[in-house]
Amino acid sequence: MTRMQIGEAAERTGLSIRTIRHYEEAGLVIPSARSEGGFRLYTEPDLDRLRVIKRMKPLGFTLDEMRDLLEIIDALESATGADRSPLLDRLSSFHQAAEDRVRQLREQLEMAEGFAHQMLTTFQAAAASR
C-alpha cells in the first residue's frame, strides 16, 4: 500500500497541512504509519476519510458528528446480520441531515443571487442617470 507524507496528502485532498493536523488532533483521522523520522504517513483509505470530512464541513457538521459518521462507516465494514440494521438507520439519518442542509444552502444561495442581481440593477440605474 502506497504511503505518503502529510504534504502530499494535503495536496491530494485539497486540505491544508494545518487542517489535516487539526483533524488528527480531534481524532477524526489517524495516519496509518510513521516514518523512521517520525513523519506522518497516510494511505488512500486515510485520504478517503479526509475527503468525507471535507465534504461534511461546508454542511455545518460538527467534529462530533463527523466522528460519529466515520465510526458508522468503519463499523459497517465488519458488521453482519442484526448489527448492520442500527448502523444503516444512523447512516440514513446522516443522509437525511445532509439533504436538509444542502436544501438550506440552495435557499441561501438563491437569496444571495437575488441580492446580487438587485445590486446590479440598482448600480446600472444609478450609473445611467448620471
N, C-alpha and C positions, 0 to 999 in steps of 0.2 A: 504494500500500500504506500502510495506516494505521500511524503510528509513535507510540509512547507513551513517556513518561518512566518512570524506574525505579519511582516511587511507584505509578503505575497498573499497571505490570507486576506489582508485588508484590501489589497488591490483587486483581488478576485471577487470580493463581496461588495465592494464599494463602500465599506465602512472604514472609519479611521482607526489607526492603531490604538489610540486612546479609548475609543468606543469599545473595541474588542476587549481591551483590558478591563474596562468598566463592567462589561457583561461577564467576564471571567470572575471578577471580584464579587459580583452578585450571584454567582453560582449557576448562571444560565448556560455557559459553555466552558468546558474544561479542555485544554489542549490534550490531545491523545498521548503526547510524549514530550520529553525534553531532550535537547541535545546534550552531548557531554559537557558543553559550555554553559548549560542551563537555559538555553533559548527555548521558547515555546515552539512546539511542532504541532501543526494542525493537519488533519486528513480531510478528505472530501466530505465524510459524514459530519465533521465539525463545521465545515463551511455550510452544509445544508442547515444545520441548527442556526447558524448566524443569519442565514437568509430568511428563515422563519421569523426570527426576532426582528429583522429589518422590516419585514412586511407587516408585522404587528404594530410597530412603533407609530406610524402615521395614523393608525386607527385608534390610538389612545389607550392601548392595553398597558396595564401596569406591569412592573417587573414580576410581581407575584402571579399575575395572570399568565405572563409569558412562561414562567417556571412551571405553572400548573399544566399548561398545554404541552410543553416539552416532556413533562413526566407522563402525560397521557400517551403521547406519540411513542415514547420509549416503552411503556408498558404494553402497548398494543403489539409491539414486535414479538413478544413472547407469550402474550395471554392466549388462552384457549378456552373453549367452552363457555361456561357461565361467567367466567371472569371478563370476557370481552364485552358483554352487554352494557354494564355500567360505564365502561370506558367509552364505548361508542355513543352512549347518551351524553356524556360530558363533552365529547368531541362535537356532537351535534349542537350542543349549547354554544360552543365557541364559533361554530359556523354561523349560527343564527345571530350571535352578537356581532360578528364581522359584517354580515349582510346589513344589519341595522346601522352600523357605524358608516358603512360605505354609502348608504342611502342618505344619512345625515350630512356627510361630506358633499354629496352631489347637490343637496339642497343649499348648502352654504356656498358652493361654487356658483350655482345659478344666481344666487343673490349677489355675489361679488361681481359676476359678469354683468348683471343688470346695473349695478352701481357704476362699473367702468364705462358701460355704454352711456349711461346718463351723464357722466362727467365729460365724455367725448362730445355728446350733443350740446351740452352747456358751453364747452370750450369753443366749438365750431360756431355756435350762435353768437357768442361774445366776440370772437375774432372777426366775424362777418360784419358786425355792427360798428367796427372802429371807424 
